[in-house]
């Protein structure tokens, strides 16, 4: 009963086609009948072929053959003597009727085939256009859900179905449905597997109630499924390639880190081991000046190790996004002073010029992290600058930020490397004679950016300068000025 109800609109449409065709034949017959006395029977037969060709071209071969048979009967009934009967007495009229019927049928078949060929060519062109559009959209997609959505939208647009459901299997299976509602309770009218070389990747389900799914539509949807399978496999290959590159890069970085850290650890450990062995072996008397030098060496190298381990931990926190500054209002000159006191043995071979006024506003920074920034920048300047040269530390207010410069008279950095010196393990000059893991400047960049600032390097006439700026505004509060009675004398 449901099937009849679904077919009734199509049945009524065909009935209307037949009635319209018969009306055309009847109108033509009425015109010819009015001119029957002046028209020759042969001419009437030829004129009947015109509406037959038009009917076949518009409504197909079946209606064309039916119209040809109707025209044959009307020609015999109204235009061949004796009139108003189907009897034929003259052999010439029999020949005319036979030729008319044969020609009418042949013309109907030829026009019908032409029409069918045109419809097939149009359908193939439409399919080719739809496939091209689908492949063009899918070529740039690598996400499974985006591919599934595009496939479902395309199937829905072509089929005009009630519901389209697309299921993708794999490590993270999912289902996409269009429209986004529960699927109909009945079984799907069409199920097309998304098949690839590795197996079935998913399936397309289509519910369509208004009309049956044609063979051409099934073939087109199977092609859609093949295109979807190719897109899914391409996306998985791109994802696998990305993971492989990440793993390769990670392995490369681990190798660099292991090589750098092992070399960096070996030097201070060797110094500590030698000094400790000398003290333990009673090779140096307790009242000897060498004893103080060995203890100082152990202390300095222990600080070196502590800074190395701290850099590694800071880099790990920066990469994981766990570096959260504990910002408070601090005095910048105090931070710089504490760093330089702790590094006095390291910088004693250089001339220090410090211009960080006590009158600067309070800066909203993490005290420990900002100490780490100054430690790394000063350490880097001392490492690369020749002895007896000047290392400068300067700070001043610039708009609503504090601008800090740490400069040295070491070798300049080529312009194309200035931005990259803040990358991990990246070293440009004196790498053969300067120790280090290559993490110090990367950590400075991570800390400054975590404070909402910016850091960069630039060449000057007598060396290299590191610049960084830190905003003075914090949580909507304006820069805080150091009270006069608490200023450092």
Buried (B, 14 or more C-beta within 10 A) or exposed (E): EEEEEEEEEEEEEEEEBBEEBBEBBEEBBEEBBEEEEEBEBEEBBEBBBEBBBBBBBBBBBBBBBBBBBBBBEBBBEBBBEEEEEEEBEEEEBEEBBEEBBEBBBEBBBBBBEEBEEEEEEEBEEEBEEBBEEBBEBBEEBBEBEBBBBBBBBBBBEBBEBBBBBBBBBEEEEEEBBBEEEEBBEEEBBBEBBBBBEEEEBBBBBBBBEEBEBEEEBEEBBBBBBBBBBBBBBBBBEEEEEEEEEEEEEEEEEEEBBEEBBEEBBEEBEEBBEBBBEBBEEEEBEEEEEEBEEBEEBBEBBEBBBEBBEBBBEBBEBBEEEEBEBEBEBBBBBBBBBBBBEEBEEBBEEBEBEEEBEEEBBBBBBBBEBBBBBBBBBBBBBBBBBEEEBBBBBBBEBEEEBBBBBBBBBBBBBEEEBBEBBBEBBBBBBEEEEEEBBBBBBBBBBBBBBBBBBBBBBBBEEEBBBBBBBBBBEBEEEEBBEBEEEEEEE
